[in-house]
């Protein structure tokens, strides 16, 4: 197995964990300018992280619209993510 394939995670991106962390910070409006610049640059070149970004953004937008002014169970977003990626 080559170094590249060993470094590559099963999802297809070696930077996925870092990107996911920054993505959540961005969607919560808590990312630094540098973090936002990094993620925006990365998702231009990485389709896997771009797709993850779009899914996360759509989930949050859907939750805002459908559950406005309602208490959301703490595990709901994760449950939705799991179901989305199981069916993909």
FIFIBA-870226 format. One record per residue (C-alpha): residue in three letters; x, y, z. Coordinates in Angstrom, 3 decimals, decimal comma. Layout:
<recs>
<rec aa="ALA" xx="X" yy="Y" zz="Z"/>
...
</recs>
This chain:
<recs>
<rec aa="UNK" xx="0,000" yy="0,000" zz="0,000"/>
<rec aa="UNK" xx="1,442" yy="3,404" zz="-0,924"/>
<rec aa="UNK" xx="1,856" yy="6,329" zz="1,475"/>
<rec aa="UNK" xx="-0,909" yy="8,205" zz="-0,303"/>
<rec aa="UNK" xx="-3,466" yy="5,440" zz="0,095"/>
<rec aa="UNK" xx="-2,465" yy="4,912" zz="3,732"/>
<rec aa="UNK" xx="-2,998" yy="8,614" zz="4,471"/>
<rec aa="UNK" xx="-6,271" yy="8,753" zz="2,572"/>
<rec aa="UNK" xx="-9,228" yy="8,094" zz="4,824"/>
<rec aa="UNK" xx="-12,002" yy="5,770" zz="3,745"/>
<rec aa="UNK" xx="-14,196" yy="8,745" zz="2,850"/>
<rec aa="UNK" xx="-11,737" yy="9,950" zz="0,210"/>
<rec aa="UNK" xx="-10,261" yy="13,022" zz="1,919"/>
<rec aa="UNK" xx="-7,163" yy="13,216" zz="4,085"/>
<rec aa="UNK" xx="-8,387" yy="16,487" zz="5,638"/>
<rec aa="UNK" xx="-11,967" yy="15,414" zz="6,333"/>
<rec aa="UNK" xx="-11,875" yy="15,614" zz="10,149"/>
<rec aa="UNK" xx="-10,329" yy="19,083" zz="10,057"/>
<rec aa="UNK" xx="-12,827" yy="20,239" zz="7,434"/>
<rec aa="UNK" xx="-15,797" yy="18,861" zz="9,354"/>
<rec aa="UNK" xx="-14,682" yy="20,659" zz="12,501"/>
<rec aa="UNK" xx="-14,296" yy="23,949" zz="10,626"/>
<rec aa="UNK" xx="-17,580" yy="23,363" zz="8,811"/>
<rec aa="UNK" xx="-19,475" yy="23,122" zz="12,090"/>
<rec aa="UNK" xx="-17,736" yy="26,247" zz="13,365"/>
<rec aa="UNK" xx="-18,684" yy="28,092" zz="10,168"/>
<rec aa="UNK" xx="-22,309" yy="27,042" zz="10,304"/>
<rec aa="UNK" xx="-22,414" yy="28,211" zz="13,927"/>
<rec aa="UNK" xx="-20,740" yy="31,514" zz="12,943"/>
<rec aa="UNK" xx="-17,789" yy="30,716" zz="15,215"/>
<rec aa="UNK" xx="-14,989" yy="30,077" zz="12,667"/>
<rec aa="UNK" xx="-12,081" yy="32,462" zz="12,317"/>
<rec aa="UNK" xx="-11,463" yy="34,210" zz="9,003"/>
<rec aa="UNK" xx="-8,490" yy="31,908" zz="8,408"/>
<rec aa="UNK" xx="-10,594" yy="28,806" zz="9,043"/>
<rec aa="UNK" xx="-13,300" yy="30,022" zz="6,670"/>
<rec aa="UNK" xx="-10,722" yy="30,795" zz="3,985"/>
<rec aa="UNK" xx="-9,186" yy="27,345" zz="4,406"/>
<rec aa="UNK" xx="-12,502" yy="25,518" zz="4,118"/>
<rec aa="UNK" xx="-13,723" yy="27,591" zz="1,185"/>
<rec aa="UNK" xx="-10,471" yy="26,926" zz="-0,650"/>
<rec aa="UNK" xx="-10,558" yy="23,227" zz="0,233"/>
<rec aa="UNK" xx="-14,143" yy="22,599" zz="-0,894"/>
<rec aa="UNK" xx="-13,349" yy="24,146" zz="-4,280"/>
<rec aa="UNK" xx="-10,974" yy="21,222" zz="-4,870"/>
<rec aa="UNK" xx="-12,538" yy="18,427" zz="-2,785"/>
<rec aa="UNK" xx="-15,907" yy="17,151" zz="-3,937"/>
<rec aa="UNK" xx="-16,361" yy="14,958" zz="-0,861"/>
<rec aa="UNK" xx="-16,015" yy="17,890" zz="1,550"/>
<rec aa="UNK" xx="-18,102" yy="20,117" zz="-0,720"/>
<rec aa="UNK" xx="-20,925" yy="17,572" zz="-0,647"/>
<rec aa="UNK" xx="-20,627" yy="17,299" zz="3,135"/>
<rec aa="UNK" xx="-20,786" yy="21,090" zz="3,385"/>
<rec aa="UNK" xx="-23,944" yy="21,205" zz="1,271"/>
<rec aa="UNK" xx="-25,634" yy="18,426" zz="3,284"/>
<rec aa="UNK" xx="-24,819" yy="20,088" zz="6,604"/>
<rec aa="UNK" xx="-26,005" yy="23,477" zz="5,346"/>
<rec aa="UNK" xx="-29,266" yy="22,033" zz="4,013"/>
<rec aa="UNK" xx="-29,942" yy="20,129" zz="7,235"/>
<rec aa="UNK" xx="-29,511" yy="23,285" zz="9,287"/>
<rec aa="UNK" xx="-31,673" yy="25,342" zz="6,943"/>
<rec aa="UNK" xx="-34,390" yy="22,687" zz="7,005"/>
<rec aa="UNK" xx="-34,306" yy="22,517" zz="10,783"/>
<rec aa="UNK" xx="-34,552" yy="26,316" zz="11,046"/>
<rec aa="UNK" xx="-37,574" yy="26,449" zz="8,759"/>
<rec aa="UNK" xx="-39,430" yy="23,394" zz="10,027"/>
<rec aa="UNK" xx="-38,692" yy="23,805" zz="13,698"/>
<rec aa="UNK" xx="-38,743" yy="27,565" zz="14,140"/>
<rec aa="UNK" xx="-39,335" yy="28,450" zz="17,776"/>
<rec aa="UNK" xx="-39,513" yy="24,799" zz="18,808"/>
<rec aa="UNK" xx="-37,152" yy="22,849" zz="21,026"/>
<rec aa="UNK" xx="-35,031" yy="20,451" zz="18,955"/>
<rec aa="UNK" xx="-33,905" yy="17,162" zz="20,533"/>
<rec aa="UNK" xx="-30,124" yy="17,139" zz="20,926"/>
<rec aa="UNK" xx="-29,535" yy="14,075" zz="18,724"/>
<rec aa="UNK" xx="-31,892" yy="14,997" zz="15,873"/>
<rec aa="UNK" xx="-29,292" yy="16,498" zz="13,495"/>
<rec aa="UNK" xx="-26,951" yy="13,523" zz="13,943"/>
<rec aa="UNK" xx="-29,819" yy="11,107" zz="13,393"/>
<rec aa="UNK" xx="-30,729" yy="12,860" zz="10,133"/>
<rec aa="UNK" xx="-27,078" yy="12,853" zz="8,979"/>
<rec aa="UNK" xx="-26,792" yy="9,119" zz="9,691"/>
<rec aa="UNK" xx="-29,957" yy="8,323" zz="7,735"/>
<rec aa="UNK" xx="-28,915" yy="10,531" zz="4,796"/>
<rec aa="UNK" xx="-25,522" yy="8,852" zz="4,457"/>
<rec aa="UNK" xx="-26,933" yy="5,355" zz="4,927"/>
<rec aa="UNK" xx="-29,207" yy="5,854" zz="1,955"/>
<rec aa="UNK" xx="-26,466" yy="7,455" zz="-0,202"/>
</recs>
